[in-house]
């Protein structure tokens, strides 16, 4: 067994040991099929006994002890309010990177390895005591030769090897769970692990975080109220990130300042405006806007955004649909809300459209009697997600991340001033977006874009069909279908074959008629014409045509 195999085996043993230690030994038993009670049944029983908070605490401690990869898994799960109870979500939101600081000796060795120069040669000043230490890296203050004060984020030694080994194990576990549990397959657990792997790999690449920071910076380059740190690329690598130092306080600490009600509202309004720009205008937003990542700079009265390793992305189509959802919520329009939810999620063919509409309408009515300024947006979003979950509608992680971001913003605004309300502050921007939506020029561009997309889809059909036929001929085509869908598919096949038969019969009948015309025009005195063969053929073909048409209509599938 190679070194990697031994490392993975040892990590397996460590994970299993910690699962048992924290009260999750039944997961190991279940995967090994040594217990008749399923894991899902045990979890449900645990929750029914009112132990969801206690289970959440055990899960949080387990993930913290397992290390950075599993902490990131917990943070990813903390946005999945459609999968876990609110008590468990609340515990996962408390996940902390309880790790020891990397020694200054290792930090200096890392800097020399990355830049080929000593710390003293790279920086004029370098503070040996870190200002922050996390599972992936730690941050030190420093000064560049130009005199610029910076923050230097340095990745922990050998962290990539640990994370990559853990990601491989998580992928194995996800596949085993989907093999054993229908619910795991329904919630696309392997896809969830793939999203986790992609997210954490991006966070391990500090060049990617630097690019994210510059993208957000460009969004606000002409906005005097938003500050995003400058990235110093000459002092940045994939494992070391050097950025401008922003001197500010956490946005939730502005209560320590002697601010007026109007000043607090201006700060909250600036926060809303910044995220409306990121989410609905640019489609590229801060994916982890907790209070520690949003600063307030009292001297310049600016907001500062830092730590952009995790970002959310929305295509133009999704931005359009999210805007529709926001407008629907503000205007209490059930039709718009349902329309947006259908476009933003994956809706199975088995969903009861009327029941889903009624459930969404019930939520809408529940909050319709609440003044806009008092509406709890987070509660509304969670109800929408819960309703979608009850109808087995799958919500993509990017949409869940957006919901989590908006709920976090609502909490920050409440901390700034409890009398302020997210939807009330956002309404003017929603009205502006609504006017922009129906701007004739933009409306025309959108129609043109939709037409181009449709044309592109049609042009891809021949290639896709060829690929399917190729795989079929090679025996590689795999089709997954549920039993309840078979009847509908067979009915569609019948309709298609009947239409084909009708077309073929009509073509044959047309040929006979054409032959009759030709015979009448250029006919000669042969034995065939003397017994009227063409006329007899026409009668027989016509009768067959009528019989086929009758058979097709009788099936009711045309």
ZIFEN-V385708 format. One line per field, one symbol per residue. ss: DSSP state (h for helix, s for strand, l for the rest). phi: phi as a letter, one per 30 degrees, with the letter a starting at -180 (. if undefined). A space follows every 50 residues. Layout:
BEGIN
ss->???
phi->???
END
This chain:
BEGIN
ss->llhhhhhhhhhhhhhhhhhhhlllhhhhhhhlllllllhhhhhhhhhhll lhhhhhhhhhhhhhhhlhhhhhhhhhhllllllllhhhhhhhllllllll lllhhhhhhhhhhhhlllhhhhllsslllllsslllssssssslllllss ssssslllhhhhhhhhhhhhhhhhhhhhhhlhhhhhllhhhhhhhhhhhh hhhllhhhhhhhhhhhhhhllllllsssllslhhhllllsssssllllss hhhhhhllllhhhhhhhhhhhhhhhhhhhhhhlsssllllhhhsssslll lsssslllllsssllhhhhhhhhhhhhhhhhllhhhhhhhhhhhssllll llhhhhhhhhhhhhhhhhlllhhhllhhhhhhhhhhhhhhlllsslhhhh hhhhhhhhhhhhhhhhlllllhhhhhhhhhhhhhhhhllhhhhhhhhhhh hhhhhhhhhhhhhhhhhhhhhhhhllllllllhhhhhhhhhhhhhhhhhh hhhhhhhhhhhhhhhhhhhhhhllllhhhhllhhhhhhhhhhhhhhhhhh hhhhhlll
phi->.ddddddddddeddddededecicddddddddhcbddddddddddddddi cdddddddddddddddjeddddddddddccddcbddddeedddcebddbd ddddddddddddddcibdedddcdbbdddddabbdcabcbdabdedjddb ccccdddidddddddddddddddddddddcbdddddchddddddddeddd ddddcddddddedddddddcdccdccbbddccddcbbdbbbcbedccace ddcdddcdcdedddddddddddeddddddcccibbddbddedcbcccedc hccccbhcdcbcbbdddddddddeddddddchcdedddeddddcbccddd ddedddedddddddddcddceedcdddeddddddddddddchddcddddd ddedddddddddddddaeddbdddddeeddddddddecdedddddddddd ddddddddddeeddddddddddddicdcbcbdddcddddddddedddddd dddddddddddddddddddddcdbdcddddchdddddddddddddddddd dddddibb
END
